[in-house]
Amino acid sequence: MTAPRESEERLDAWVVVGVLFLAQAVAMGVRSTIGLLIRPWEIEFGWERAAISLTASVGFVVYGLTQALSGRWADRTGPRVIFAAALAVLGVGTAAVGTIVTLWQAYLVFGVLIMVGVGGASSPTSAVAVARWFSRRRGLAIGIVSGGSAAGQFVLLPVMAALVQALGWRTAFVGLGVGILVVALPVVLLFLKDEPTGGAERRAVASVGDAKPLPVVELGRHANFWWLALSFFVCGVTTAGLIDTHLIPYAQDHHISPVTAAAAFGVLSLVNMVFTMLSGAVGDRFGYKWLLGWIYAGRAATLIFLIFARDPVLLFVFAVVFGIVDFSTVAPTTALSTILFGRRSAGTVYGLVALSHQIGSAAGSYAGGIIHDLTGSYTLFFATAAALSGAAALMSWAIAEDRVVGRVAPTAA
């Protein structure tokens, strides 16, 4: 018979997963709204698309730096305070979007303030929490938490598109910011715990890779780290950099309404949510690196298809197919970061890998705007992104899963 205390701890572990799901849904949902602001800012302020895209690029760099720092801090102090602070900053920043009147304010508010909040409430901090609560079914837990990112896009983006159209972009963003502060932040403060307090679950988790965090300089000596980081750089170019920033403007270029485009994005996010959650369980069963490589290979094919998706029907077909290979990279990448380098380094390793992702996101976002301005279309950008995805598949298959970093003596970072 299961002891009451151990049963309570298992329940607490899944409550933590639910809170992390909500926090990532809010954070990633807000991040994706940049696509809703490009055309309104072009019309209202006369800003060029490349200049607006730079807002996203600045944001992705800030986002990545915050992820790296948050992961490291969470390794040392626990994830609860990081999540709470991040959601507070995110709520204030989102509401402040309604005050933007100049381009530098767009860079500061969306590119810095919001992205600091998004970075703190994202995958590296979640990876620390999951590693502390789970020794088995870790991939499943990571997959469910990562599904929150897709769920946020599925729910928030179409709702915000409708609100922007009905109320204007300023009012819509002020309302969203207030909602984050009065709903999401209290949930985190009330229900998120840093780690189990005792019993079997704590003993099981503590027995797996319970070393001190690896020194940052040590990571660069491991080929696995570079394969993870470089492939995730491509992931950033081809998802946040391409899809989040340019899919809706691409659809509008082909006379598809922003609400229809946002609905397609919502479908993408729904499929994304399902397959992101499944990817963790599939990786648990069949191996993470092979799954990761096939996801990137599939992404390459879908990006070629996007070049020809110039009407609503084909856009929705693309949304369904791309949803399968979008956020589903997160669970295997996070699991590999934890397994290969130890749970006490999960936040540090995945934070740096995520930083690589956001540098890719920044490069992709800005490159897409420049290529569009120079050529009048996204065709060259989409073809290049497809080729990079094929390269990422090869990088993933090159990971040596048998080369696990052992216990490391305490060393100053």
N, C-alpha and C positions, 0 to 999 in steps of 0.2 A: 504494500500500500504506500502511496506517495505521501510523504510528510507534508503537513499543512504549510510549513515554511517554504519548502522547495516548490510546492504548487503555486504559492503566492509569487515566488521569484520568477517562475516561468510566465505567469500572467503579467508581471511587471515588465518582463522583457518585451512582450508583444505590445504592451501599452507604449513603451518607448518607441517601438517601430511605428506605431500609429502617430505619435507626436512628431517624429522625424518626417514621416510622410506628409503631414500637414505643413510643417515648416518649409520643406523643400517645394511643396506645391505652391505656396505663397511666393517664395523667393524666385523660383524659375518662371512662374507666371508673370511676375512683374518684369523680369528680364526680357521676356519675349515681346513686351508691348512696344518696344522701340519701333517695330515695323508699322505700328499704327500712327506714329508721329511723323514719319518721313514726309508723306504727301501734305498733311496739314501745315507743317512747318515750311515746306516749299511754297505753298500757296500764300500763307499769312505773312511770312518774312522775306520771301524771295531768295532763300538760301539754296545753294547748289547741292545736289545729292551727295557728291563726294564730301562736302563739308559736313553735312548731316551724318553721313556714314562714319566720319571721324569721331563723332560722339560715341557711337557704338565701339569703335576701335579703342578709344581711350578707356571706355568702360570695361572692355574685356581685359585690358592690361591690369587695371586696378582690381578687377574681379580676381584675376589669377594671383596677383601678389597677396591679396587678402586671403585667398584660399590657402596659399602656402603658409602664411603666418598663422592663420586660424588653426590649420591642421597641427602645426608645431605646438601652439599654445594649448590646444585641446589634449594633445599627448601628455602635457605636463600638468594641466589644471583641471581637465574634465570638460565635456562639451556643453554642459547646461548654461554656464555663464556666457559662453561664446554665442550660443543660439539666441539667448535673451537680448544681449547687446546688439546683435546683428538685426533682429527684427525691429528693435526700437529705432535704429538708424534707418532701416528700410522704410518704416512707416513715415518717418519725418521726411525722408527724401522723396518718396512717392507723392506726398501731399505738396511738397515744394515744386514739383513739376508745373503746377498751376500758376506759378509766379514767373515763369521763364519769359523773357522778352528779348534777350540777346543771345548770340551764339555761344559766348563764353559762359553764360549761365547754363545753357544746355550741357556743355562739357562738364561744368562743375556739379550740377544737380544730378543729371542722369549718368554722366560718365564717371563721376567720383562717388558722390554720396549714396546713390542707389546701389551702385556696384559694390561698395564696401559692405552694405547690408546683405546683398545677394551672396557675396563671397563667404561671409561668415556663416550663413545659414545654408550651406551647400554640402556637397558630397564628402570633402575631406573631414569635416567635423562629424558628419554622420558616420563615416567609416570608423572613427574612434569609438563612437557610442556602440555601434554594432559589434566591433571587435571586443569590447568590454563585456557585452551581454551575451554573446553567442560563441560557443565552441563548435557545435554542430549546426547544420542548416544555415550556415553563415551566408552562403550564396543566395538562398531564398530570402533571408532577411534583407540583404543588400538590394536584391531585386525589387522587393516590395517598397523599400524606402526610395529607391531610384525611380520607381513608378510614380511617386509623388510629383516629381519634376514634370513628367508628361501630363499628369492629371491637372496640374496647375495651368498648363497651356490649354488643355482641353476645355476646362471650365472658364478660366479667367479671360483668355484672349477673345472668344466670341462675345462674352458679356461686355468686355471693355470696348470692343468694336461697336456694339450697339449703343452703349452709353456715350461714346465719343460722337457718334452720328446724331444721337438724340439731344444730348446736353452740351456738347462741345468738349474738347480735349482737356481744358483746364478743370472744369467741374468734375469730370469723370475721374481724373487722377487725384484730386483732393479727396473725393469720397473714398477711393481705394486706400489711400494712405491712412485715413482715419479708421477704416475697417481693420487694417493690420494692427493698429495700436490697441484697439478695444476688444479684438477677438483673438487673433493669433498669438500675440505676446502673452496675455494671461494664461493661455493653454500651456505654453512652454514653461512658464514659471511654476505652474501648479503640478504638472504631470511628468516633466522630464527629470529623470534621475541620472546621475553620472555613471553609476555602476552598481552591481548587486552588493548587498550589505553582508552576505554570508551564505552558507549552505552549499549545496552540490553545484549549482550553476557557477558560482564564483570560483569554486575549486577547479572545475573543469576548464573554465576560461583561463584562469591564472596559470594552468599547467602548460599552456600553448604559447610559446614564444614570449615569455614574460621578462625579457631583458629590458635594459634601459633604452631609450630612443637612440637609434644610430646617429653618429655624427654626420652632418650634412656632407662633408667632404668625402666620407667613406662611400657614399652612394655612387659617385661618379666613377668608381673603380669596377662597377658591376655592369656587364653588358645588358643584363635584363632590365636594369633601370632605364637605359637609353632606348631600348626597344619599346618599352612602355611609354616613355616620354615622347618619343618621335612619332609613334603611331597615334598618340592622343593629340599631338599637335595637328595632325591631319584631320582627326576627328573634329577639332575646333574649327578648322577652315571650312569643313564641309557641312557642319550642322549650325552652330551659333553664327559663324561668320557668313554662311551662305543662306541657310533657311530662315533663321530668326530675323536677319536684317533685310534680306532681299527677296524673299518669296512673295510677300504681299505686293511690294512695288513692281516685281516682275509680272504678277497677275494683272495689276492695274495698267501696265504698259500694253497689255493685250486686251484691254477693255473689259476686264473682269472686275466687278465691283468689290470694294474693300470688305464689305460684309460677307460676300460669297467667298472671297479669298480667306477671310478669317475663319469661316465655317470649314473650308478645306483644311486649314491649319488645325482646327479643332478635331476633325476626323483623324488627321495625322497623329495628333496627340493622344487620342483615344486608343488607336492601334498601338502607338508607342507605349502607352501605359501598360497594356496587356503583355506585350512582348518584352518590355523591360523587366517586368516581374517574373516572367517565364525564364528569361535568360539566366537569372541567378540559379534557378533550380536545374536548368539544362547544364550549366557549367559545373554544378555540384556533381552531376552524374557522368558527364562525358569529357570533362576537361576544359579548362578556361581558355587556353591559348588557341586551340582549334576553333572553338566557337567564335572567339574574337576575330580571327582571320577571315572566317566565312562571312561574318557580319560586314567587314570592310569590303570584301569582294562583292557582296550583294549591293552595298551602297554605291560602288562604282557603276554598276549596271543601271541603277535607278537614276543616277545623275545624268547619264546619257539620255535616258527617257525624258527627263525634265526639259531638255532642249526642245522637244516636240510637243510638250504639254501646254498648248496655247489656247485652250478653250476650257470651260468649266468642267466638262466630263473628264477630259484627260487630266486636268489638275487634281480632281478627286481620286482618280486612279493612282496618280503619283503619290498622293497623300497616304493612301492605304499601304502601298508598297514601301514607301520610304519609312513609314511608321514602324515597320518591322525591324529596320536596320538603323534606327536613330539612336535613342538613349540606351538601347540594348548593349552598347559597348561599355556602359558604366559599371554594371555588376561584375563582369569578368575582369575588367581593369582594376577595380577596387579590390576584388578578391585576390588577384595576383599580387597587388601591392602589399597586402596583408600577409599572404602565405609565404611569399618569397623573402620578405624582410622582417617579419615578426609583428605581432599585434601592437607592441609598444612603439613601433615606428610607423604604424599605419597612417596616422595623420600627417607625419612628416613626409613620407614617401608619396602618398597620394596627393598631398598638398602641392608638392613640386611637380608631379605628373600633371595635376590639374592646372598649374601655372603654365605649363607647356601648352595645354589645351587652349587656355585663354589667349596666349600669344598667337596661336593659330587662329582663334576667333577674331582677334583684332586685325591680323593680316588679311584674313578672308573678307571681313566686313569692309575694310578700306579698299582692298584690291577690287572687290566687286563694284564699288562705286566708281572708282577710277576707270575700270574697263568699260563700264556702262557709259560713262561720259565720253570716253575716247572713241568707242565703236558704235554707240547707239543701241547696244544689246548686251545680253548676258551670256551669249553662246560660248565665247572663248573662255569665260570664267567657269561655266559649268563643265566644259570639256576638260579643263585643267584640274578641276576638283575631282573629276572621275578618275583621272590618271593618278592623282595623289592617293586616292582611296585604294587603288590597286597596289600601290607601293606599301601602304599601311598593312594590307593583308599579309604581304611577305614579311614585314617586320614582326608581326604578331606570331607567325609560325616559326620565326627564328628564336623565340623565347625558350630558354632551357628551364623547364619546370623542375628539373631535378637539382638545379643549383640554388639551394635555399640557404640564405645567410643564417649562420648559427648564432648562438648567443654571443653578444659582444660585451666585453668588459666596459664598465662606465668610463666614458671619455667626454671631455668637454667639447661641445659643438662649436 
